Amino acid sequence: MANFTTRRAAMVESQIRARGVRDPRVLVAMREVPREKFVGGRYHDLAYEDAPLPIEEGQTISQPYIVALMLEAARLKPSDRVLEVGSGSGYVLALLSHLVADASGIEWHEALATLAADRLREVGAANARVMRGDGTLGWPDRAPFDAIIVSAGGPEIPPSLLAQLAPGGRLVIPVGTEARSQELLLITRTGDHAYDRESLGKVQFVPLVGSEGWSIDGTVPARRPATRPLHLAATERTRLAGIVAEGCEPFESVEHAPLDAILKRIGGARVVLIGESTHGTREFYRLRARITEALVSRAGFNIIAIEGDWPDVAAVDRRVRRRAGIALREPMFSRFPTWMWRNDEMQRFTEWLAARNACLKPAEQTSIHGLDIYGLNNSIGAVIEYLDRVDSFAAEVARERYACFSPWEREPTVYGRAAVSGAAESCEVDAVSTLKLLLDERLRYCKLDGDDFFDAARNATVVTQAERYYRAIYRGSRESWNLRDRHMFETLMALLEHRGPDSRAVIWAHNSHVGNAAATEMGQHGEISIGQLARERFGDRAYLVGMGTDSGTVAAASNWDGPMETKSIRPSHADSYERVLHESGVGAFYLPLRSPNSLGVRTALLAPRLERAIGVIYRPETELVSHYFQATLPAQFDEYIWIDRTNALQALSGETVAGVHETYPFAL
């Protein structure tokens, strides 16, 4: 033991301090934790060599200097809560037990997790724990963390780990597209969804295995499983492009695109979902509006539901149906990104809708609504304003219950963080009880004005679901995504019921929401979509339409709360559906994928390929990693509209309110 103690002290001086590690607490921990306890017996004598060593399950214990470098980079404080991903033998957790108040670890290999737990007990690390699991998904029940240290190399930064960082939290992680060659990164959370990035140099770690890392063989990213290689040879692309060219229905321009054929294919559908591969393309908005106008005027559709906040779009609905307005606490569409709905195409469409409704009886008019889960502050204000008009006593009760949100109304993500971490009490009970108060009086309130009551009830539902959502975003991206899309679908169902059995709805949202998630990489990760839920509920009476482009310009930002920029879209990736459609040589077309005559195209395109998704954030420099996912296009959509070269939206001027950015990372 004395020999090991001496060698440990020498290791700290010659291997760690001499290379520039200066944190005194890290140096003390490295002197005190017996590294020999965390390697197999045959390697005890090598425990203090300047090298990584083999451990059980074919894994390694990292070089002492690299461990010390990562611990120092994490800027650990005694009060911190820390997660280690890829705990291996438990050595880093033992060091963390000397440095922080609470240390948790996740290890993919069950045998290693069991050994690590035994070793931690042996060295008396009472404030450290380890479990077997998928470390790429973090540990939601214990989040948020002041620091996360990843002791394995991933192909990219797992979104779930970013979501579980506390404000100011640090993530130290090796990242690289080669399974055993990475760059060590320090990621610091500087805002709700803002991060600084710093390189600490080149390293070599074992692969980070998991659903947001590498597959078990360490060679293929688990996020992009494929039934066949993704690489498309030029000859294969040419063959597929020829099939697309023969099977598509070309048109010259968005303004003159024929509508009769697509309306015939939609037929008796109850819901039509029209998507877009970006949130900032003029042609997508314009053609979507033209199709919707035809569905409204020629096919009896009377509901338009968009990927916008309920209270904001309710203000638009009151204008287009000439109903009395209410004051919003915040101007409509003032939350980042304002240009998504505050643009010239949206203004033109709402003017058309208002003019048409002006000629009709109220029951015959088409309404427009927001499906999304945000707008907490405006929704609270709308509920109280309604109750002030119909039931002053209930209004005072609602004010008292909603007071729980008062400190967080303009920054609800801060509430979610505080509630998850235990720094603030949950407002869930207050939100649910206020909704129940409204619903219990529905018959009495409906007699006064059914539309006003419905609006108030949906606002109360938004508050209830938003409260859950803002807590969920700190437990992982999958849970928050599913909560949001399920809320949007349930809002759609409530609208159909409210407008009556003959109601029909058009939904506007990103391709990622309107397509069938079961046919995409999202579905393989357990994520759902409005399109998937609509397909399950309505079968063939749900018609799913996607839109895509190869190149041009798009309205998007580089960072959260950043200004809108007109960005150039990179030409599509060689292994993507977009490249196949581009190489058809047809500038714009409809591509039917469900009609009996489209069997050849559908069959040809069934093999999974990459598909591009650009939200309100667009980062061309990381496009392959950040904006492509795998999908099976013919199973995802019933129809795909292609416009080869597109142009950016023109935003309307107006005040912008910086605020929550719930659709991180790429605002879909």
C-alpha positions as semicolon CSV with decimal commas, in nm:
position;residue;x (nm);y (nm);z (nm)
1;M;0,000;0,000;0,000
2;A;0,282;0,238;0,084
3;N;0,429;0,165;-0,259
4;F;0,099;0,254;-0,428
5;T;0,069;0,573;-0,222
6;T;0,415;0,686;-0,326
7;R;0,354;0,603;-0,689
8;R;0,020;0,784;-0,680
9;A;0,186;1,102;-0,550
10;A;0,452;1,075;-0,819
11;M;0,183;1,033;-1,085
12;V;0,015;1,356;-0,975
13;E;0,339;1,552;-0,986
14;S;0,491;1,416;-1,307
15;Q;0,189;1,333;-1,520
16;I;-0,071;1,587;-1,410
17;R;0,068;1,895;-1,242
18;A;0,365;1,905;-1,478
19;R;0,128;1,917;-1,776
20;G;-0,058;2,221;-1,650
21;V;-0,347;2,094;-1,435
22;R;-0,362;2,343;-1,146
23;D;-0,697;2,290;-0,969
24;P;-0,583;2,205;-0,612
25;R;-0,899;2,007;-0,535
26;V;-0,852;1,790;-0,843
27;L;-0,488;1,726;-0,752
28;V;-0,584;1,626;-0,396
29;A;-0,854;1,388;-0,523
30;M;-0,611;1,226;-0,765
31;R;-0,368;1,169;-0,474
32;E;-0,634;1,016;-0,250
33;V;-0,830;0,779;-0,477
34;P;-0,651;0,445;-0,523
35;R;-0,656;0,387;-0,899
36;E;-0,533;0,030;-0,851
37;K;-0,872;-0,057;-0,698
38;F;-1,043;0,020;-1,031
39;V;-0,839;-0,204;-1,261
40;G;-0,825;-0,582;-1,276
41;G;-0,569;-0,762;-1,056
42;R;-0,329;-0,833;-1,341
43;Y;-0,292;-0,456;-1,404
44;H;-0,242;-0,339;-1,043
45;D;0,128;-0,281;-1,098
46;L;0,054;-0,064;-1,401
47;A;-0,211;0,148;-1,230
48;Y;0,003;0,463;-1,221
49;E;0,156;0,441;-1,566
50;D;0,093;0,732;-1,802
51;A;-0,153;0,539;-2,019
52;P;-0,507;0,405;-2,037
53;L;-0,551;0,045;-1,921
54;P;-0,786;-0,239;-2,018
55;I;-1,077;-0,318;-1,785
56;E;-1,361;-0,566;-1,801
57;E;-1,604;-0,597;-2,098
58;G;-1,336;-0,485;-2,345
59;Q;-1,338;-0,126;-2,216
60;T;-1,060;0,096;-2,080
61;I;-0,985;0,321;-1,785
62;S;-0,865;0,656;-1,917
63;Q;-0,515;0,797;-1,892
64;P;-0,481;0,980;-1,555
65;Y;-0,387;1,311;-1,717
66;I;-0,698;1,309;-1,941
67;V;-0,918;1,236;-1,640
68;A;-0,765;1,526;-1,448
69;L;-0,797;1,756;-1,750
70;M;-1,170;1,679;-1,784
71;L;-1,233;1,728;-1,412
72;E;-1,055;2,062;-1,413
73;A;-1,235;2,176;-1,727
74;A;-1,571;2,103;-1,560
75;R;-1,499;2,373;-1,296
76;L;-1,649;2,167;-1,016
77;K;-1,773;2,318;-0,689
78;P;-1,834;2,129;-0,364
79;S;-2,211;2,187;-0,388
80;D;-2,244;2,057;-0,746
81;R;-2,462;1,774;-0,873
82;V;-2,267;1,588;-1,142
83;L;-2,345;1,311;-1,390
84;E;-2,081;1,090;-1,547
85;V;-2,175;0,903;-1,866
86;G;-1,976;0,589;-1,938
87;S;-1,865;0,519;-1,581
88;G;-1,669;0,205;-1,667
89;S;-1,480;0,084;-1,361
90;G;-1,611;0,368;-1,140
91;Y;-1,277;0,552;-1,107
92;V;-1,406;0,895;-1,217
93;L;-1,710;0,858;-0,990
94;A;-1,474;0,789;-0,698
95;L;-1,283;1,107;-0,779
96;L;-1,610;1,300;-0,808
97;S;-1,712;1,177;-0,463
98;H;-1,421;1,384;-0,326
99;L;-1,507;1,689;-0,534
100;V;-1,886;1,735;-0,534
101;A;-2,189;1,684;-0,313
102;D;-2,367;1,438;-0,540
103;A;-2,220;1,215;-0,813
104;S;-2,426;0,991;-1,041
105;G;-2,301;0,760;-1,314
106;I;-2,452;0,559;-1,600
107;E;-2,279;0,263;-1,761
108;W;-2,401;0,075;-2,072
109;H;-2,251;-0,263;-1,970
110;E;-2,442;-0,423;-1,682
111;A;-2,139;-0,620;-1,557
112;L;-1,930;-0,303;-1,539
113;A;-2,205;-0,112;-1,358
114;T;-2,220;-0,387;-1,094
115;L;-1,841;-0,391;-1,053
116;A;-1,828;-0,012;-1,030
117;A;-2,091;-0,009;-0,754
118;D;-1,892;-0,267;-0,555
119;R;-1,569;-0,071;-0,595
120;L;-1,732;0,257;-0,489
121;R;-1,857;0,091;-0,172
122;E;-1,510;-0,050;-0,108
123;V;-1,346;0,295;-0,120
124;G;-1,624;0,458;0,085
125;A;-1,770;0,679;-0,190
126;A;-2,108;0,711;-0,019
127;N;-2,225;1,011;-0,223
128;A;-2,170;0,834;-0,557
129;R;-2,410;0,596;-0,730
130;V;-2,409;0,414;-1,064
131;M;-2,679;0,244;-1,269
132;R;-2,688;0,044;-1,590
133;G;-2,854;0,234;-1,874
134;D;-2,830;0,436;-2,194
135;G;-2,607;0,723;-2,088
136;T;-2,676;0,922;-2,407
137;L;-3,024;0,988;-2,266
138;G;-2,885;1,111;-1,934
139;W;-3,065;1,055;-1,604
140;P;-3,386;1,265;-1,628
141;D;-3,509;1,184;-1,277
142;R;-3,194;1,337;-1,125
143;A;-3,157;1,631;-1,366
144;P;-3,066;1,911;-1,396
145;F;-2,692;1,873;-1,342
146;D;-2,429;2,137;-1,274
147;A;-2,183;1,934;-1,478
148;I;-2,187;1,627;-1,701
149;I;-1,868;1,439;-1,785
150;V;-1,880;1,190;-2,070
151;S;-1,608;0,925;-2,056
152;A;-1,669;0,786;-2,406
153;G;-1,663;0,939;-2,754
154;G;-1,984;1,012;-2,944
155;P;-2,050;1,103;-3,309
156;E;-2,222;1,424;-3,193
157;I;-2,342;1,593;-2,875
158;P;-2,652;1,410;-2,741
159;P;-2,944;1,659;-2,722
160;S;-3,073;1,488;-2,406
161;L;-2,752;1,574;-2,220
162;L;-2,772;1,938;-2,328
163;A;-3,131;1,954;-2,205
164;Q;-3,030;1,821;-1,862
165;L;-2,764;2,086;-1,795
166;A;-2,854;2,345;-1,532
167;P;-2,802;2,714;-1,618
168;G;-2,428;2,771;-1,628
169;G;-2,378;2,394;-1,640
170;R;-2,074;2,243;-1,808
171;L;-2,059;1,939;-2,036
172;V;-1,720;1,782;-2,109
173;I;-1,745;1,533;-2,394
174;P;-1,526;1,376;-2,665
175;V;-1,692;1,415;-3,008
176;G;-1,586;1,286;-3,347
177;T;-1,721;1,112;-3,655
178;E;-1,453;0,845;-3,629
179;A;-1,542;0,594;-3,358
180;R;-1,202;0,613;-3,184
181;S;-1,076;0,962;-3,267
182;Q;-1,240;1,267;-3,113
183;E;-1,207;1,630;-3,012
184;L;-1,258;1,696;-2,641
185;L;-1,518;1,972;-2,605
186;L;-1,628;2,190;-2,316
187;I;-1,990;2,302;-2,362
188;T;-2,125;2,567;-2,122
189;R;-2,495;2,645;-2,097
190;T;-2,525;3,024;-2,113
191;G;-2,903;3,052;-2,153
192;D;-3,218;2,847;-2,181
193;H;-3,100;2,708;-2,513
194;A;-2,773;2,892;-2,566
195;Y;-2,434;2,724;-2,534
196;D;-2,068;2,821;-2,561
197;R;-1,825;2,569;-2,709
198;E;-1,451;2,533;-2,646
199;S;-1,204;2,275;-2,776
200;L;-0,967;2,107;-2,531
201;G;-0,771;1,915;-2,794
202;K;-0,762;1,576;-2,965
203;V;-0,833;1,260;-2,762
204;Q;-0,910;0,893;-2,814
205;F;-1,194;0,726;-2,622
206;V;-1,399;0,409;-2,659
207;P;-1,730;0,463;-2,846
208;L;-2,026;0,617;-2,665
209;V;-2,296;0,354;-2,718
210;G;-2,665;0,447;-2,705
211;S;-2,965;0,581;-2,891
212;E;-2,801;0,924;-2,926
213;G;-2,452;0,783;-2,978
214;W;-2,296;0,489;-3,165
215;S;-2,449;0,148;-3,222
216;I;-2,323;-0,145;-3,018
217;D;-2,062;-0,239;-3,281
218;G;-1,912;0,108;-3,252
219;T;-1,911;0,174;-3,626
220;V;-2,256;0,305;-3,721
221;P;-2,438;0,590;-3,544
222;A;-2,739;0,443;-3,369
223;R;-2,942;0,750;-3,468
224;R;-2,918;0,651;-3,832
225;P;-2,995;0,278;-3,851
226;A;-3,050;0,155;-4,205
227;T;-3,176;-0,161;-4,364
228;R;-2,918;-0,109;-4,643
229;P;-2,620;0,123;-4,692
230;L;-2,720;0,488;-4,727
231;H;-2,467;0,561;-5,002
232;L;-2,638;0,604;-5,338
233;A;-2,425;0,546;-5,642
234;A;-2,469;0,799;-5,921
235;T;-2,622;0,536;-6,149
236;E;-2,882;0,442;-5,887
237;R;-2,974;0,807;-5,829
238;T;-3,012;0,854;-6,204
239;R;-3,245;0,553;-6,226
240;L;-3,461;0,675;-5,937
241;A;-3,463;1,032;-6,069
242;G;-3,595;0,900;-6,401
243;I;-3,879;0,716;-6,225
244;V;-3,967;1,035;-6,035
245;A;-3,962;1,242;-6,357
246;E;-4,208;1,001;-6,519
247;G;-4,437;0,973;-6,216
248;C;-4,460;1,338;-6,111
249;E;-4,705;1,613;-6,213
250;P;-4,496;1,918;-6,315
251;F;-4,604;2,280;-6,280
252;E;-4,438;2,600;-6,396
253;S;-4,482;2,823;-6,091
254;V;-4,648;2,835;-5,750
255;E;-4,895;3,095;-5,877
256;H;-5,007;2,872;-6,165
257;A;-4,978;2,527;-6,007
258;P;-5,297;2,332;-6,097
259;L;-5,508;2,226;-5,799
260;D;-5,779;1,999;-5,942
261;A;-5,574;1,679;-5,933
262;I;-5,449;1,715;-5,575
263;L;-5,800;1,806;-5,456
264;K;-5,931;1,491;-5,624
265;R;-5,666;1,282;-5,448
266;I;-5,756;1,441;-5,113
267;G;-6,117;1,348;-5,184
268;G;-6,321;1,291;-4,869
269;A;-6,037;1,329;-4,619
270;R;-6,144;1,474;-4,283
271;V;-5,802;1,625;-4,212
272;V;-5,533;1,744;-4,454
273;L;-5,190;1,810;-4,310
274;I;-4,964;2,030;-4,524
275;G;-4,599;2,048;-4,420
276;E;-4,279;2,226;-4,518
277;S;-3,914;2,132;-4,491
278;T;-3,829;2,483;-4,367
279;H;-4,005;2,751;-4,161
280;G;-3,888;3,038;-4,380
281;T;-3,963;2,969;-4,749
282;R;-4,199;3,196;-4,946
283;E;-4,304;2,934;-5,203
284;F;-4,407;2,683;-4,935
285;Y;-4,631;2,938;-4,761
286;R;-4,781;3,062;-5,088
287;L;-4,864;2,721;-5,234
288;R;-4,993;2,593;-4,899
289;A;-5,223;2,895;-4,886
290;R;-5,348;2,834;-5,243
291;I;-5,428;2,469;-5,168
292;T;-5,600;2,569;-4,846
293;E;-5,809;2,838;-5,017
294;A;-5,928;2,575;-5,265
295;L;-6,009;2,328;-4,987
296;V;-6,209;2,595;-4,804
297;S;-6,398;2,736;-5,102
298;R;-6,445;2,416;-5,304
299;A;-6,440;2,127;-5,056
300;G;-6,609;2,265;-4,743
301;F;-6,308;2,273;-4,508
302;N;-6,392;2,508;-4,221
303;I;-6,097;2,479;-3,978
304;I;-5,740;2,594;-4,031
305;A;-5,501;2,489;-3,753
306;I;-5,140;2,609;-3,757
307;E;-4,819;2,545;-3,565
308;G;-4,869;2,867;-3,369
309;D;-4,962;2,965;-3,014
310;W;-5,332;2,931;-2,929
311;P;-5,392;3,281;-2,780
312;D;-5,198;3,457;-3,059
313;V;-5,386;3,282;-3,338
314;A;-5,714;3,330;-3,149
315;A;-5,659;3,704;-3,193
316;V;-5,628;3,647;-3,569
317;D;-5,943;3,433;-3,565
318;R;-6,139;3,711;-3,396
319;R;-6,034;3,945;-3,673
320;V;-6,112;3,716;-3,967
321;R;-6,453;3,624;-3,818
322;R;-6,527;3,978;-3,694
323;R;-6,568;3,877;-3,333
324;A;-6,495;4,109;-3,043
325;G;-6,129;4,104;-2,954
326;I;-5,958;4,079;-2,618
327;A;-5,638;4,244;-2,500
328;L;-5,330;4,019;-2,501
329;R;-5,066;4,058;-2,232
330;E;-4,802;4,034;-2,505
331;P;-4,847;4,132;-2,874
332;M;-4,938;3,838;-3,096
333;F;-4,651;3,662;-3,270
334;S;-4,397;3,864;-3,072
335;R;-4,216;3,558;-2,935
336;F;-3,905;3,449;-3,126
337;P;-3,923;3,365;-3,415
338;T;-4,157;3,644;-3,518
339;W;-4,117;3,592;-3,893
340;M;-4,264;3,242;-3,885
341;W;-4,618;3,387;-3,881
342;R;-4,561;3,763;-3,901
343;N;-4,482;3,770;-4,274
344;D;-4,630;3,898;-4,598
345;E;-4,766;3,557;-4,708
346;M;-4,955;3,506;-4,382
347;Q;-5,095;3,859;-4,402
348;R;-5,221;3,801;-4,756
349;F;-5,388;3,474;-4,658
350;T;-5,565;3,616;-4,352
351;E;-5,693;3,907;-4,562
352;W;-5,839;3,656;-4,809
353;L;-5,997;3,458;-4,526
354;A;-6,150;3,770;-4,368
355;A;-6,295;3,883;-4,701
356;R;-6,451;3,542;-4,764
357;N;-6,594;3,513;-4,413
358;A;-6,752;3,858;-4,442
359;C;-6,994;3,717;-4,701
360;L;-7,104;3,420;-4,489
361;K;-7,318;3,349;-4,185
362;P;-7,115;3,284;-3,865
363;A;-7,182;2,908;-3,873
364;E;-7,052;2,889;-4,232
365;Q;-6,730;3,078;-4,171
366;T;-6,384;2,924;-4,159
367;S;-6,196;2,963;-3,833
368;I;-5,820;2,968;-3,777
369;H;-5,651;2,838;-3,461
370;G;-5,311;2,773;-3,304
371;L;-5,221;2,418;-3,208
372;D;-4,905;2,483;-3,010
373;I;-4,839;2,457;-2,640
374;Y;-4,672;2,791;-2,569
375;G;-4,822;3,132;-2,497
376;L;-4,848;3,068;-2,123
377;N;-4,870;3,436;-2,024
378;N;-5,131;3,524;-2,290
379;S;-5,334;3,212;-2,209
380;I;-5,346;3,298;-1,838
381;G;-5,459;3,651;-1,924
382;A;-5,729;3,519;-2,161
383;V;-5,875;3,282;-1,899
384;I;-5,898;3,557;-1,637
385;E;-6,042;3,806;-1,887
386;Y;-6,315;3,556;-1,981
387;L;-6,403;3,476;-1,621
388;D;-6,413;3,849;-1,536
389;R;-6,695;3,877;-1,790
390;V;-6,899;3,571;-1,692
391;D;-6,820;3,485;-1,327
392;S;-6,635;3,737;-1,109
393;F;-6,603;3,494;-0,817
394;A;-6,444;3,228;-1,040
395;A;-6,214;3,498;-1,181
396;E;-6,078;3,573;-0,834
397;V;-6,024;3,202;-0,770
398;A;-5,836;3,173;-1,100
399;R;-5,621;3,475;-1,018
400;E;-5,526;3,320;-0,685
401;R;-5,438;2,985;-0,840
402;Y;-5,249;3,127;-1,137
403;A;-5,048;3,349;-0,900
404;C;-4,819;3,046;-0,869
405;F;-4,692;3,135;-1,219
406;S;-4,649;3,507;-1,152
407;P;-4,268;3,506;-1,114
408;W;-4,232;3,301;-1,432
409;E;-4,500;3,427;-1,674
410;R;-4,254;3,581;-1,920
411;E;-3,982;3,316;-1,874
412;P;-4,168;2,986;-1,824
413;T;-3,859;2,778;-1,901
414;V;-3,709;2,923;-1,583
415;Y;-4,015;2,791;-1,398
416;G;-3,963;2,445;-1,547
417;R;-3,601;2,442;-1,440
418;A;-3,685;2,560;-1,089
419;A;-3,967;2,307;-1,048
420;V;-3,757;2,014;-1,171
421;S;-3,461;2,104;-0,950
422;G;-3,681;2,156;-0,642
423;A;-3,600;2,528;-0,619
424;A;-3,970;2,611;-0,665
425;E;-4,296;2,429;-0,602
426;S;-4,481;2,283;-0,899
427;C;-4,785;2,478;-1,024
428;E;-4,942;2,163;-1,169
429;V;-5,222;2,133;-0,913
430;D;-5,318;2,500;-0,951
431;A;-5,325;2,477;-1,332
432;V;-5,534;2,158;-1,334
433;S;-5,781;2,286;-1,074
434;T;-5,843;2,606;-1,273
435;L;-5,916;2,402;-1,586
436;K;-6,154;2,184;-1,383
437;L;-6,326;2,494;-1,249
438;L;-6,402;2,600;-1,607
439;L;-6,515;2,257;-1,724
440;D;-6,742;2,205;-1,424
441;E;-6,938;2,513;-1,532
442;R;-6,932;2,442;-1,905
443;L;-7,310;2,416;-1,947
444;R;-7,376;2,750;-1,777
445;Y;-7,092;2,929;-1,954
446;C;-7,175;2,784;-2,297
447;K;-7,522;2,938;-2,282
448;L;-7,357;3,281;-2,284
449;D;-7,127;3,224;-2,582
450;G;-7,008;2,881;-2,691
451;D;-6,712;3,012;-2,891
452;D;-6,588;3,231;-2,606
453;F;-6,616;2,944;-2,358
454;F;-6,434;2,710;-2,597
455;D;-6,153;2,963;-2,637
456;A;-6,121;3,004;-2,259
457;A;-6,123;2,627;-2,202
458;R;-5,849;2,577;-2,462
459;N;-5,642;2,855;-2,301
460;A;-5,679;2,683;-1,964
461;T;-5,571;2,357;-2,129
462;V;-5,265;2,532;-2,275
463;V;-5,167;2,650;-1,925
464;T;-5,205;2,297;-1,789
465;Q;-5,008;2,132;-2,068
466;A;-4,746;2,409;-2,084
467;E;-4,676;2,362;-1,713
468;R;-4,601;1,996;-1,780
469;Y;-4,403;2,078;-2,094
470;Y;-4,170;2,325;-1,926
471;R;-4,082;2,062;-1,668
472;A;-4,044;1,795;-1,936
473;I;-3,785;1,987;-2,142
474;Y;-3,535;1,929;-1,860
475;R;-3,600;1,556;-1,859
476;G;-3,508;1,490;-2,222
477;S;-3,604;1,581;-2,579
478;R;-3,823;1,275;-2,644
479;E;-4,066;1,337;-2,358
480;S;-4,109;1,708;-2,435
481;W;-4,149;1,647;-2,810
482;N;-4,418;1,384;-2,753
483;L;-4,604;1,598;-2,500
484;R;-4,610;1,886;-2,747
485;D;-4,728;1,685;-3,051
486;R;-4,990;1,500;-2,847
487;H;-5,121;1,835;-2,723
488;M;-5,140;1,965;-3,080
489;F;-5,333;1,656;-3,191
490;E;-5,572;1,677;-2,895
491;T;-5,633;2,043;-2,979
492;L;-5,716;1,942;-3,335
493;M;-5,964;1,682;-3,208
494;A;-6,126;1,941;-2,979
495;L;-6,164;2,179;-3,276
496;L;-6,330;1,911;-3,491
497;E;-6,572;1,829;-3,212
498;H;-6,648;2,197;-3,145
499;R;-6,723;2,274;-3,512
500;G;-6,949;1,971;-3,549
501;P;-6,960;1,632;-3,722
502;D;-6,927;1,779;-4,073
503;S;-6,616;1,981;-3,987
504;R;-6,296;1,933;-4,188
505;A;-5,954;2,070;-4,099
506;V;-5,635;2,181;-4,275
507;I;-5,319;2,170;-4,058
508;W;-5,007;2,376;-4,130
509;A;-4,685;2,267;-3,961
510;H;-4,330;2,152;-4,032
511;N;-4,279;1,825;-4,220
512;S;-4,149;1,674;-3,896
513;H;-4,491;1,725;-3,737
514;V;-4,728;1,649;-4,025
515;G;-4,546;1,345;-4,161
516;N;-4,592;1,000;-4,011
517;A;-4,312;0,977;-3,751
518;A;-4,337;0,596;-3,753
519;A;-4,169;0,606;-4,096
520;T;-3,872;0,810;-3,974
521;E;-3,572;0,800;-3,746
522;M;-3,786;0,992;-3,494
523;G;-4,022;0,699;-3,461
524;Q;-3,733;0,460;-3,403
525;H;-3,645;0,675;-3,100
526;G;-4,000;0,661;-2,964
527;E;-4,108;1,006;-3,088
528;I;-4,457;1,064;-3,230
529;S;-4,607;1,329;-3,460
530;I;-4,944;1,484;-3,538
531;G;-4,936;1,302;-3,871
532;Q;-4,884;0,965;-3,705
533;L;-5,168;1,025;-3,458
534;A;-5,395;1,147;-3,739
535;R;-5,316;0,837;-3,945
536;E;-5,398;0,613;-3,646
537;R;-5,724;0,800;-3,576
538;F;-5,855;0,871;-3,928
539;G;-5,683;0,612;-4,148
540;D;-5,715;0,707;-4,516
541;R;-5,926;1,009;-4,417
542;A;-5,602;1,178;-4,314
543;Y;-5,403;1,311;-4,611
544;L;-5,039;1,398;-4,536
545;V;-4,854;1,637;-4,768
546;G;-4,484;1,730;-4,742
547;M;-4,282;1,995;-4,923
548;G;-3,912;2,011;-5,004
549;T;-3,642;2,201;-5,193
550;D;-3,284;2,160;-5,309
551;S;-3,137;2,509;-5,284
552;G;-3,206;2,882;-5,281
553;T;-3,253;3,108;-4,979
554;V;-3,440;3,076;-4,651
555;A;-3,536;3,305;-4,363
556;A;-3,371;3,167;-4,050
557;A;-3,150;3,260;-3,756
558;S;-2,806;3,134;-3,658
559;N;-2,877;3,124;-3,285
560;W;-3,165;3,154;-3,041
561;D;-3,298;3,508;-3,020
562;G;-3,075;3,597;-3,312
563;P;-3,198;3,824;-3,590
564;M;-3,364;3,680;-3,897
565;E;-3,113;3,634;-4,177
566;T;-3,160;3,549;-4,541
567;K;-2,941;3,240;-4,564
568;S;-2,831;3,039;-4,866
569;I;-2,944;2,677;-4,861
570;R;-2,671;2,430;-4,942
571;P;-2,744;2,196;-5,234
572;S;-2,886;1,869;-5,105
573;H;-2,671;1,581;-4,979
574;A;-2,581;1,312;-5,233
575;D;-2,749;1,038;-5,026
576;S;-3,077;1,222;-4,969
577;Y;-3,425;1,208;-5,115
578;E;-3,377;1,574;-5,205
579;R;-3,087;1,490;-5,436
580;V;-3,294;1,225;-5,614
581;L;-3,578;1,472;-5,669
582;H;-3,334;1,744;-5,781
583;E;-3,175;1,511;-6,038
584;S;-3,517;1,445;-6,192
585;G;-3,454;1,771;-6,377
586;V;-3,810;1,893;-6,314
587;G;-3,813;2,231;-6,142
588;A;-4,146;2,198;-5,958
589;F;-4,396;1,914;-5,927
590;Y;-4,651;1,721;-5,727
591;L;-4,542;1,364;-5,647
592;P;-4,843;1,146;-5,558
593;L;-4,738;0,860;-5,332
594;R;-5,072;0,703;-5,237
595;S;-5,280;0,700;-5,553
596;P;-5,314;0,369;-5,744
597;N;-5,110;0,510;-6,034
598;S;-4,811;0,592;-5,809
599;L;-4,717;0,234;-5,717
600;G;-4,398;0,241;-5,925
601;V;-4,268;0,562;-5,767
602;R;-4,370;0,449;-5,420
603;T;-4,191;0,115;-5,455
604;A;-3,877;0,274;-5,600
605;L;-3,846;0,521;-5,310
606;L;-3,922;0,282;-5,022
607;A;-3,559;0,228;-4,916
608;P;-3,476;0,460;-4,619
609;R;-3,270;0,767;-4,710
610;L;-3,167;1,098;-4,563
611;E;-3,418;1,382;-4,556
612;R;-3,353;1,748;-4,470
613;A;-3,530;1,952;-4,202
614;I;-3,459;2,324;-4,160
615;G;-3,634;2,499;-3,872
616;V;-3,604;2,862;-3,766
617;I;-3,240;2,783;-3,686
618;Y;-3,025;2,694;-3,985
619;R;-2,656;2,612;-3,957
620;P;-2,521;2,515;-4,299
621;E;-2,176;2,447;-4,156
622;T;-2,311;2,147;-3,958
623;E;-2,595;2,058;-4,194
624;L;-2,541;1,683;-4,222
625;V;-2,542;1,634;-3,845
626;S;-2,793;1,899;-3,747
627;H;-3,047;1,910;-4,031
628;Y;-3,071;1,560;-4,180
629;F;-3,249;1,252;-4,050
630;Q;-3,343;0,919;-4,201
631;A;-3,691;0,852;-4,335
632;T;-3,896;0,639;-4,571
633;L;-4,067;0,907;-4,779
634;P;-4,359;0,706;-4,928
635;A;-4,461;0,585;-4,580
636;Q;-4,415;0,930;-4,429
637;F;-4,636;1,126;-4,673
638;D;-4,926;1,063;-4,911
639;E;-4,798;1,335;-5,143
640;Y;-4,476;1,535;-5,176
641;I;-4,448;1,876;-5,340
642;W;-4,109;1,967;-5,483
643;I;-3,983;2,316;-5,569
644;D;-3,622;2,286;-5,671
645;R;-3,511;2,642;-5,599
646;T;-3,690;2,858;-5,344
647;N;-3,672;3,203;-5,184
648;A;-3,681;3,339;-4,831
649;L;-3,995;3,476;-4,666
650;Q;-4,036;3,851;-4,628
651;A;-4,098;3,932;-4,262
652;L;-4,324;4,215;-4,150
653;S;-4,172;4,478;-3,927
654;G;-4,279;4,497;-3,564
655;E;-4,172;4,462;-3,205
656;T;-3,994;4,142;-3,107
657;V;-4,013;4,002;-2,757
658;A;-3,720;3,779;-2,668
659;G;-3,845;3,481;-2,478
660;V;-3,864;3,106;-2,448
661;H;-3,718;2,887;-2,717
662;E;-3,896;2,561;-2,655
663;T;-3,840;2,387;-2,987
664;Y;-3,462;2,358;-2,940
665;P;-3,239;2,251;-3,104
666;F;-3,362;2,341;-3,452
667;A;-3,708;2,486;-3,393
668;L;-3,926;2,234;-3,576
